[in-house]
């Protein structure tokens, strides 16, 4: 039987957090953990992991998308829009940013 996304996200968080010492200062680790936290709705933990990832690599599109989602969730559409526009600068064909910008309008 297929698992739902939330269950998979919880499993991901559990597995990744158990390996925190192994992956300390690893960009991909922080991004995966942040995305899993976004899926389960833990925006504080997602934000914390995105901040750690940003210290390593500032302009990764996944990082910028995650940060935009957090600002959008907080109701700060101006800041979210800034992130979506930065994504468009880095990756002009990004459909997620296109759809988000249209949604904010």
GROMACS elastic network, one bead per residue, 0.5 to 0.9 nm:
[ bonds ]
;  ai    aj funct       b0    kb
    3     6     6  0.82692   500
    3     7     6  0.63667   500
    3     8     6  0.65974   500
    4     7     6  0.54971   500
    4     8     6  0.64369   500
    4     9     6  0.87547   500
    5     8     6  0.50902   500
    5     9     6  0.60553   500
    5    10     6  0.86535   500
    5    39     6  0.74724   500
    5    40     6  0.86255   500
    6    10     6  0.62229   500
    6    11     6  0.86414   500
    6    36     6  0.84966   500
    6    39     6  0.62994   500
    6    40     6  0.57267   500
    7    10     6  0.51319   500
    7    11     6  0.62488   500
    7    12     6  0.85821   500
    7    40     6  0.84781   500
    8    11     6  0.50433   500
    8    12     6  0.60876   500
    8    13     6  0.86433   500
    8    36     6  0.83465   500
    9    13     6  0.61971   500
    9    14     6  0.86174   500
    9    33     6  0.88541   500
    9    35     6  0.83171   500
    9    37     6  0.71266   500
    9    38     6  0.87074   500
    9    39     6  0.62688   500
    9    40     6  0.64086   500
   10    13     6  0.51075   500
   10    14     6  0.61727   500
   10    15     6  0.85995   500
   10    36     6  0.71636   500
   10    37     6  0.80188   500
   10    39     6  0.86650   500
   10    40     6  0.69682   500
   11    14     6  0.50940   500
   11    15     6  0.60991   500
   11    16     6  0.84738   500
   11    36     6  0.89176   500
   12    15     6  0.51726   500
   12    16     6  0.59392   500
   12    17     6  0.83407   500
   12    32     6  0.83173   500
   12    33     6  0.73759   500
   12    36     6  0.65216   500
   13    16     6  0.52063   500
   13    17     6  0.58308   500
   13    18     6  0.84138   500
   13    32     6  0.86900   500
   13    33     6  0.60915   500
   13    34     6  0.88347   500
   13    36     6  0.62281   500
   13    37     6  0.71075   500
   14    17     6  0.54000   500
   14    18     6  0.62975   500
   15    18     6  0.53559   500
   15    19     6  0.68292   500
   16    19     6  0.52396   500
   16    20     6  0.64275   500
   16    23     6  0.86959   500
   16    29     6  0.75540   500
   16    32     6  0.83967   500
   16    33     6  0.67136   500
   17    20     6  0.50908   500
   17    21     6  0.86346   500
   17    33     6  0.79989   500
   18    21     6  0.80576   500
   18    22     6  0.89592   500
   19    22     6  0.53578   500
   19    23     6  0.64591   500
   19    24     6  0.86758   500
   20    23     6  0.53923   500
   20    24     6  0.59473   500
   20    29     6  0.84471   500
   21    24     6  0.53414   500
   22    26     6  0.89256   500
   23    26     6  0.53195   500
   23    27     6  0.86545   500
   23    28     6  0.88431   500
   23    29     6  0.63122   500
   23    30     6  0.85179   500
   24    27     6  0.87403   500
   24    29     6  0.80367   500
   24    30     6  0.86384   500
   25    29     6  0.81117   500
   25    30     6  0.79928   500
   25    52     6  0.76742   500
   25    53     6  0.78503   500
   25    55     6  0.89805   500
   25    56     6  0.73874   500
   26    29     6  0.53506   500
   26    30     6  0.65491   500
   26    31     6  0.88659   500
   26    53     6  0.76477   500
   26    56     6  0.78884   500
   27    30     6  0.53557   500
   27    31     6  0.62628   500
   27    32     6  0.87215   500
   27    52     6  0.78921   500
   27    53     6  0.50977   500
   27    54     6  0.81229   500
   27    55     6  0.88103   500
   27    56     6  0.62231   500
   27    57     6  0.71271   500
   28    31     6  0.50821   500
   28    32     6  0.60751   500
   28    33     6  0.84748   500
   28    53     6  0.78333   500
   29    32     6  0.53223   500
   29    33     6  0.61299   500
   29    34     6  0.85090   500
   29    49     6  0.88695   500
   29    53     6  0.83502   500
   30    33     6  0.51415   500
   30    34     6  0.59582   500
   30    35     6  0.85607   500
   30    46     6  0.88552   500
   30    48     6  0.89740   500
   30    49     6  0.51966   500
   30    50     6  0.65261   500
   30    51     6  0.87424   500
   30    52     6  0.67234   500
   30    53     6  0.55206   500
   31    34     6  0.50702   500
   31    35     6  0.61394   500
   31    36     6  0.85934   500
   31    46     6  0.87047   500
   31    49     6  0.69000   500
   31    50     6  0.64080   500
   31    52     6  0.88964   500
   31    53     6  0.64286   500
   31    62     6  0.74522   500
   31    63     6  0.67730   500
   31    66     6  0.85868   500
   32    35     6  0.52044   500
   32    36     6  0.62095   500
   32    37     6  0.86499   500
   32    49     6  0.89569   500
   33    36     6  0.51258   500
   33    37     6  0.62156   500
   33    38     6  0.86721   500
   33    45     6  0.86811   500
   33    46     6  0.72293   500
   33    49     6  0.68537   500
   33    50     6  0.87327   500
   34    37     6  0.50621   500
   34    38     6  0.62102   500
   34    39     6  0.87814   500
   34    42     6  0.89716   500
   34    43     6  0.84981   500
   34    45     6  0.69576   500
   34    47     6  0.69758   500
   34    48     6  0.78225   500
   34    49     6  0.52931   500
   34    50     6  0.60187   500
   34    63     6  0.89112   500
   34    66     6  0.77067   500
   35    39     6  0.63812   500
   35    40     6  0.88823   500
   35    46     6  0.67554   500
   35    50     6  0.88247   500
   35    62     6  0.88648   500
   35    66     6  0.71654   500
   36    39     6  0.51690   500
   36    40     6  0.65337   500
   36    41     6  0.87099   500
   36    42     6  0.87688   500
   36    46     6  0.77746   500
   37    40     6  0.52002   500
   37    41     6  0.60839   500
   37    42     6  0.51021   500
   37    43     6  0.66179   500
   37    44     6  0.84707   500
   37    45     6  0.63636   500
   37    46     6  0.50747   500
   37    47     6  0.88233   500
   37    49     6  0.89808   500
   38    41     6  0.50237   500
   38    42     6  0.58731   500
   38    43     6  0.58740   500
   38    45     6  0.83494   500
   38    46     6  0.57983   500
   38    47     6  0.87581   500
   38    66     6  0.79644   500
   38    69     6  0.85632   500
   38    70     6  0.83894   500
   39    42     6  0.77366   500
   40    43     6  0.84837   500
   41    44     6  0.87972   500
   41    46     6  0.85198   500
   42    45     6  0.56884   500
   42    46     6  0.62465   500
   42    47     6  0.87064   500
   43    47     6  0.59076   500
   43    48     6  0.84767   500
   43    70     6  0.66014   500
   43    73     6  0.84998   500
   44    47     6  0.51528   500
   44    48     6  0.62390   500
   44    49     6  0.87737   500
   44    70     6  0.88038   500
   45    48     6  0.50130   500
   45    49     6  0.62573   500
   45    50     6  0.85552   500
   46    49     6  0.52949   500
   46    50     6  0.61386   500
   46    51     6  0.86409   500
   46    66     6  0.80783   500
   46    67     6  0.87944   500
   46    70     6  0.81961   500
   47    50     6  0.50215   500
   47    51     6  0.61347   500
   47    52     6  0.86969   500
   47    66     6  0.80977   500
   47    67     6  0.71023   500
   47    70     6  0.70649   500
   48    51     6  0.52039   500
   48    52     6  0.64731   500
   48    53     6  0.88008   500
   49    52     6  0.50462   500
   49    53     6  0.62051   500
   49    54     6  0.85579   500
   50    54     6  0.60075   500
   50    55     6  0.87108   500
   50    63     6  0.63734   500
   50    64     6  0.87758   500
   50    66     6  0.72262   500
   50    67     6  0.69992   500
   51    55     6  0.64652   500
   51    63     6  0.88846   500
   51    67     6  0.87347   500
   52    55     6  0.53582   500
   52    56     6  0.69987   500
   53    56     6  0.52841   500
   53    57     6  0.62700   500
   53    58     6  0.76751   500
   53    63     6  0.73497   500
   54    57     6  0.51053   500
   54    59     6  0.77716   500
   54    60     6  0.83682   500
   54    63     6  0.70953   500
   54    64     6  0.88872   500
   55    58     6  0.66032   500
   57    60     6  0.64666   500
   57    63     6  0.85526   500
   58    63     6  0.77133   500
   58    64     6  0.82670   500
   59    62     6  0.86610   500
   59    63     6  0.71783   500
   59    64     6  0.68359   500
   59    86     6  0.85759   500
   59    87     6  0.83053   500
   59    90     6  0.79337   500
   60    63     6  0.53005   500
   60    64     6  0.63686   500
   60    65     6  0.87408   500
   60    87     6  0.85881   500
   60    90     6  0.86824   500
   61    64     6  0.50331   500
   61    65     6  0.60388   500
   61    66     6  0.85307   500
   61    86     6  0.88100   500
   61    87     6  0.59950   500
   61    90     6  0.75586   500
   61    91     6  0.77234   500
   62    65     6  0.50723   500
   62    66     6  0.61422   500
   62    67     6  0.86241   500
   63    66     6  0.51707   500
   63    67     6  0.62509   500
   63    68     6  0.85975   500
   64    67     6  0.51319   500
   64    68     6  0.60643   500
   64    69     6  0.86044   500
   64    83     6  0.59652   500
   64    84     6  0.74273   500
   64    86     6  0.78197   500
   64    87     6  0.66429   500
   65    68     6  0.50456   500
   65    69     6  0.61910   500
   65    70     6  0.87457   500
   65    80     6  0.88388   500
   65    83     6  0.71774   500
   65    84     6  0.70169   500
   65    87     6  0.74939   500
   65    96     6  0.83080   500
   65    97     6  0.77325   500
   66    69     6  0.51327   500
   66    70     6  0.64105   500
   66    71     6  0.88509   500
   67    70     6  0.51402   500
   67    71     6  0.63558   500
   67    72     6  0.85882   500
   67    80     6  0.74914   500
   67    83     6  0.73089   500
   68    71     6  0.51923   500
   68    72     6  0.60481   500
   68    73     6  0.84995   500
   68    77     6  0.86515   500
   68    79     6  0.73057   500
   68    81     6  0.72274   500
   68    82     6  0.80409   500
   68    83     6  0.54426   500
   68    84     6  0.65459   500
   69    72     6  0.50256   500
   69    73     6  0.60171   500
   69    74     6  0.85956   500
   69    80     6  0.68795   500
   70    73     6  0.50355   500
   70    74     6  0.62598   500
   70    75     6  0.87273   500
   70    76     6  0.87295   500
   70    80     6  0.78053   500
   71    74     6  0.50295   500
   71    75     6  0.63101   500
   71    76     6  0.51470   500
   71    77     6  0.66800   500
   71    78     6  0.84697   500
   71    79     6  0.63033   500
   71    80     6  0.51279   500
   71    81     6  0.88724   500
   72    75     6  0.50556   500
   72    76     6  0.55006   500
   72    77     6  0.53653   500
   72    78     6  0.85211   500
   72    79     6  0.78597   500
   72    80     6  0.54037   500
   72    81     6  0.83377   500
   72   104     6  0.88375   500
   73    76     6  0.74910   500
   73    77     6  0.85989   500
   73    80     6  0.89817   500
   74    77     6  0.82461   500
   75    78     6  0.86843   500
   75    80     6  0.86508   500
   76    79     6  0.56426   500
   76    80     6  0.63141   500
   76    81     6  0.86740   500
   77    81     6  0.58663   500
   77    82     6  0.84862   500
   77   104     6  0.69617   500
   78    81     6  0.51719   500
   78    82     6  0.63547   500
   78    83     6  0.89295   500
   79    82     6  0.50285   500
   79    83     6  0.65053   500
   79    84     6  0.88047   500
   80    83     6  0.52023   500
   80    84     6  0.63023   500
   80    85     6  0.86854   500
   80   101     6  0.89851   500
   80   104     6  0.89057   500
   81    85     6  0.60631   500
   81    86     6  0.84836   500
   81    97     6  0.89418   500
   81   100     6  0.81680   500
   81   101     6  0.65990   500
   81   104     6  0.75730   500
   82    85     6  0.51694   500
   82    86     6  0.61943   500
   82    87     6  0.86854   500
   83    87     6  0.62261   500
   83    88     6  0.86995   500
   83    97     6  0.88138   500
   84    87     6  0.50017   500
   84    88     6  0.63371   500
   84    89     6  0.87515   500
   84    96     6  0.86593   500
   84    97     6  0.52411   500
   84    98     6  0.79520   500
   84   100     6  0.73260   500
   84   101     6  0.68090   500
   85    89     6  0.62811   500
   85    90     6  0.87537   500
   85    97     6  0.74906   500
   85    98     6  0.89766   500
   85   101     6  0.80644   500
   86    90     6  0.63772   500
   86    91     6  0.85032   500
   87    90     6  0.51111   500
   87    91     6  0.57609   500
   87    92     6  0.73759   500
   87    94     6  0.74067   500
   87    97     6  0.67416   500
   88    93     6  0.71092   500
   88    94     6  0.64548   500
   88    97     6  0.66930   500
   88    98     6  0.78877   500
   89    92     6  0.58407   500
   90    94     6  0.89363   500
   91    94     6  0.56526   500
   92    95     6  0.86289   500
   92    97     6  0.88895   500
   92    98     6  0.89080   500
   93    97     6  0.86167   500
   93    98     6  0.80923   500
   94    97     6  0.56029   500
   94    98     6  0.64471   500
   94    99     6  0.89374   500
   95    99     6  0.61073   500
   95   100     6  0.84795   500
   96    99     6  0.51973   500
   96   100     6  0.60744   500
   96   101     6  0.85524   500
   97   100     6  0.50231   500
   97   101     6  0.60150   500
   97   102     6  0.84905   500
   98   101     6  0.52897   500
   98   102     6  0.62643   500
   98   103     6  0.86347   500
   99   102     6  0.50918   500
   99   103     6  0.60739   500
   99   104     6  0.86789   500
  100   104     6  0.61723   500
  100   105     6  0.86828   500
  101   104     6  0.51653   500
  101   105     6  0.63856   500
  102   105     6  0.51981   500
